[in-house]
Amino acid sequence: MISEEHLYAIALRECNLIGDINFFKLIKTFGSAKEAWEKAKKEYSKTEGIGRKVVSDIGNPEYLKFAEKELEFCEKNNIRIQLRHYNELPNLLNECDDAPAILYQKGNFSNSVKTISIVGTRNITSYGKQFIASFFKESRNCDYISVSGLALGVDKEVHEQSIHYHIPTVAVLAHGFHTLYPSKHKKLSEKILEEGGALLTEFNTSRKPDRENFIQRNRIIAGISPATIVVETGFGGGSISTATFANNYNRDVFALPGKITDAYSQGCNKLIFQNKATAISTVKELIETLGFNQPREKMEELFPTAETTIQLTENQKIIHQAITDNPKISLDDLSGKIDLASHKILPIILELELLGKVKSFSGRQFIAI
């Protein structure tokens, strides 16, 4: 049920320097989004780590007008607005320090059913398709929900195979519900809802499917499940970020190994080699290890690959230097220091982490290594 708190939560989250971490800090201090909206600008010093600049946007009437339109849009389109500080997020996602302050939902999601996140490249090969088909066929009698990102390639196969075997599936979007990307998946998204699944997004209708949103979206895919399966990905594929988030959340990660000469197996092989994922040996053993049946010993890792050397870009150098100068700096504080929105910094930090230049801690804090 939509309430006044939803209105102020949307307005507060729309403020330029109020990311999910700062939003939650303010809620802890003031007790509600409404109270934070009305008091934080004058009483910001009550909240540790919040300065005058962070709260400078709070109280802007344009954000309240936007929030009113957003509530009307959600009511008209049967979209549920779930607030983290009301403990309305999926249970596992709610445990993550950087969980979204607001989650928009179409369709059904059950907290009582196990979720498995499955991700991979848009350039799926016959090898990846065969694995996904085998996985869903072998697990068709198991009670679980599949989670992916509605992208081309692996995501599409995951959602379609779920529907084929009548397994509920959830698609996490990288934009608001006013649009759909890719547009060719409109029918697939409708089928997901018809078959008892759900569409989720942290983004409101002001957010288009910009590049940085996809990596931010990936933390939800990783956080919502106890395990993530990476099917196929290259060295720099977006699925690597999902695996990194899952590792940071202490979740299980599994990767499908392949030939070291296959471009879209190299990312999986590297995850395995770096002990960031367990190699998938057989579909049967994977299903057992996921807890669908009696668990067995963990599978051995296969196909190690060599490390690659990559020069830092200018933006990577700037962010790396800022983290070096300010150990354990939070994402929101880093945003303030270099005057760049947090959602644009996050993809670069993940790149630095994958390069072994940065290490992250709970609460989106970082140190240079």
Secondary structure, 3 states (H helix, E strand, C coil): CCCHHHHHHHHHHHCCCCCHHHHHHHHHHHCCHHHHHHHCCCCHHHCCCCCHHHHCCCCCHHHHHHHHHHHHHHHHCCCEEEEHHHCCCCHHHHCCCCCCCEEEEEECCCCCCEEEEEECCCCCCHHHHHHHHHHHHHCCCCCEEEEECCCCCHHHHHHHHHHHCCCCEEEECCCCCCCCCCHHHHHHHHHHHHCCCEEEECCCCCCCCCHHHHHHHHHHHHHCCCEEEECCCCCCCHHHHHHHHHHHCCCEEEECCCCCCCCCCHHHHHHHHCCCCEECCCHHHHHHHCCCCCCCCCCCCCCCCCCCCCCCCHHHHHHHHHHHHCCCEEHHHHHHHHCCCHHHHHHHHHHHHHCCCEEEECCCEEEEC
